Amino acid sequence: MTDFSSVKGKVAIVTGAADGLGKAVAQCYAENGIKVVVSDINADKGKKTVEEIKAGAGEATFFQADVSKVEDVQGLINFAVETYGRLDGIVNNAGISAESRPTHEYSVQEFDKLTAIDLKGVFLGMKFGIEAILKSKAPGGFVINVASLAGIMGNSSMAIYTSSKHGVVGLTKSAALDYAPYNITVNAICPGTIRTSIWGDTPEEVVQQYAKLLSPNGRLGDPKDVAHLALFLASDMARYISGSAITVDAGSHAGKLTPTQWSHPEILE
Ligand SMILES: NC(=O)c1ccc[n+]([C@@H]2O[C@H](COP(=O)([O-])OP(=O)(O)OC[C@H]3O[C@@H](n4cnc5c(N)ncnc54)[C@H](O)[C@@H]3O)[C@@H](O)[C@H]2O)c1
């Protein structure tokens, strides 16, 4: 199988799918024939995602869930199985960021809030999602956790986000070993700087400064860059890939950016 048709008919949940990366993944999955349960804490925007998918002849339904709440995540998994009769995969994408500040200035409340969504939320999605995937006897089960470059590298002024994302990578690696014998792959996607609403009210010129500072190609990524990897990981072409934390970052993780001067810049003319 050397195309993406292997994903056709699979059933997958995408959390945080009302916006940003999750929305792009849900749309990409539906375009390729995956039946998608779009889930988000934001019902209005989540339902809009479903409407857009259906307008494009894709199959999707919405379920409102706060990934930090046990009963919501249980309800989400039950809904997927009741609606489609099975579950093949889950993309644990919902997440929030925190304001940038030195570690000691974060409050305990900020730590608890972020950890409940970015780390516990992923654990809950895995706990209940994997149970359902096992019960479905999915031949190509998959779990994709959206971590971050902050899941594999330290970041100044981002200690609480970074600790949660490292935790997501840890969950991913351990679970990959647990479920490898049962045909479930478990991988993490580690995006670099991608243009989504997670940037909030950050002024455009500051976002562009971040892009120049953090991205070797000098520009922000597009949510589709992440969606394409998520599609590959859901397909039968990726069955031998598990326990990996795969970056989508234009090479940011590869090392430090240092100023460089070409001897022959005219080659570019
Ligand atoms: N955009 C980036 O540059 C970037 C980089 C690295 C990692 N990430 C990660 O990618 C994931 C998606 O981020 P994004 O950029 O698309 O953000 P986004 O803000 O555009 O979208 C996040 C979605 O998650 C939902 N959400 C928030 N809290 C929730 C909760 N408790 N329960 C359910 N849904 C909830 C929001 O309503 C929103 O629809 C996050 O885990 C984030 O940490 C993003």
The ligand as an SDF file (V2000), in Angstrom:
LIG
                    3D

 44 48  0  0  0  0  0  0  0  0999 V2000
    0.8490   26.6990   17.0040 N   0  0  0  0  0  0  0  0  0  0  0  0
    2.0610   26.4030   17.4050 C   0  0  0  0  0  0  0  0  0  0  0  0
    3.0210   27.1250   17.0870 O   0  0  0  0  0  0  0  0  0  0  0  0
    2.3120   25.1810   18.2460 C   0  0  0  0  0  0  0  0  0  0  0  0
    3.6460   24.7920   18.4420 C   0  0  0  0  0  0  0  0  0  0  0  0
    3.9150   23.6620   19.1960 C   0  0  0  0  0  0  0  0  0  0  0  0
    2.8830   22.9340   19.7420 C   0  0  0  0  0  0  0  0  0  0  0  0
    1.5840   23.3320   19.5540 N   0  0  0  0  0  0  0  0  0  0  0  0
    0.5460   22.5030   20.1670 C   0  0  0  0  0  0  0  0  0  0  0  0
   -0.4350   22.1930   19.2040 O   0  0  0  0  0  0  0  0  0  0  0  0
   -1.6880   21.9840   19.8450 C   0  0  0  0  0  0  0  0  0  0  0  0
   -2.7400   22.8210   19.1480 C   0  0  0  0  0  0  0  0  0  0  0  0
   -2.3680   24.1850   19.2410 O   0  0  0  0  0  0  0  0  0  0  0  0
   -2.8900   25.2900   18.2280 P   0  0  0  0  0  0  0  0  0  0  0  0
   -1.7160   26.1230   17.8590 O   0  0  0  0  0  0  0  0  0  0  0  0
   -3.6930   24.6890   17.1520 O   0  0  0  0  0  0  0  0  0  0  0  0
   -3.8040   26.1370   19.2390 O   0  0  0  0  0  0  0  0  0  0  0  0
   -5.2210   26.8250   19.0140 P   0  0  0  0  0  0  0  0  0  0  0  0
   -5.3890   27.7230   20.1910 O   0  0  0  0  0  0  0  0  0  0  0  0
   -5.3180   27.4120   17.6380 O   0  0  0  0  0  0  0  0  0  0  0  0
   -6.2360   25.6130   19.0950 O   0  0  0  0  0  0  0  0  0  0  0  0
   -6.3650   24.8550   20.2860 C   0  0  0  0  0  0  0  0  0  0  0  0
   -7.7670   24.2930   20.3840 C   0  0  0  0  0  0  0  0  0  0  0  0
   -7.8350   23.5600   21.6130 O   0  0  0  0  0  0  0  0  0  0  0  0
   -9.0540   23.9060   22.2590 C   0  0  0  0  0  0  0  0  0  0  0  0
   -8.9330   23.7030   23.7030 N   0  0  0  0  0  0  0  0  0  0  0  0
   -8.2970   24.4890   24.6100 C   0  0  0  0  0  0  0  0  0  0  0  0
   -8.4450   23.9950   25.8390 N   0  0  0  0  0  0  0  0  0  0  0  0
   -9.2010   22.8680   25.7250 C   0  0  0  0  0  0  0  0  0  0  0  0
   -9.6900   21.9070   26.6380 C   0  0  0  0  0  0  0  0  0  0  0  0
   -9.4650   22.0270   27.9600 N   0  0  0  0  0  0  0  0  0  0  0  0
  -10.4120   20.8690   26.1780 N   0  0  0  0  0  0  0  0  0  0  0  0
  -10.6720   20.7600   24.8550 C   0  0  0  0  0  0  0  0  0  0  0  0
  -10.2460   21.6430   23.9210 N   0  0  0  0  0  0  0  0  0  0  0  0
   -9.5140   22.6850   24.3700 C   0  0  0  0  0  0  0  0  0  0  0  0
   -9.3180   25.3590   21.8920 C   0  0  0  0  0  0  0  0  0  0  0  0
  -10.6880   25.6960   22.0560 O   0  0  0  0  0  0  0  0  0  0  0  0
   -8.8520   25.3940   20.4510 C   0  0  0  0  0  0  0  0  0  0  0  0
   -9.8890   25.0920   19.5510 O   0  0  0  0  0  0  0  0  0  0  0  0
   -1.4860   22.3740   21.3160 C   0  0  0  0  0  0  0  0  0  0  0  0
   -1.3130   21.1810   22.0840 O   0  0  0  0  0  0  0  0  0  0  0  0
   -0.2130   23.1890   21.2900 C   0  0  0  0  0  0  0  0  0  0  0  0
    0.4890   23.1390   22.5030 O   0  0  0  0  0  0  0  0  0  0  0  0
    1.2820   24.4340   18.8110 C   0  0  0  0  0  0  0  0  0  0  0  0
  1  2  1  0
  2  3  2  0
  2  4  1  0
  4  5  1  0
  4 44  2  0
  5  6  2  0
  6  7  1  0
  7  8  2  0
  8  9  1  0
  8 44  1  0
  9 10  1  0
  9 42  1  0
 10 11  1  0
 11 12  1  0
 11 40  1  0
 12 13  1  0
 13 14  1  0
 14 15  2  0
 14 16  1  0
 14 17  1  0
 17 18  1  0
 18 19  2  0
 18 20  1  0
 18 21  1  0
 21 22  1  0
 22 23  1  0
 23 24  1  0
 23 38  1  0
 24 25  1  0
 25 26  1  0
 25 36  1  0
 26 27  1  0
 26 35  1  0
 27 28  2  0
 28 29  1  0
 29 30  1  0
 29 35  2  0
 30 31  1  0
 30 32  2  0
 32 33  1  0
 33 34  2  0
 34 35  1  0
 36 37  1  0
 36 38  1  0
 38 39  1  0
 40 41  1  0
 40 42  1  0
 42 43  1  0
M  CHG  2   8   1  16  -1
M  END
$$$$
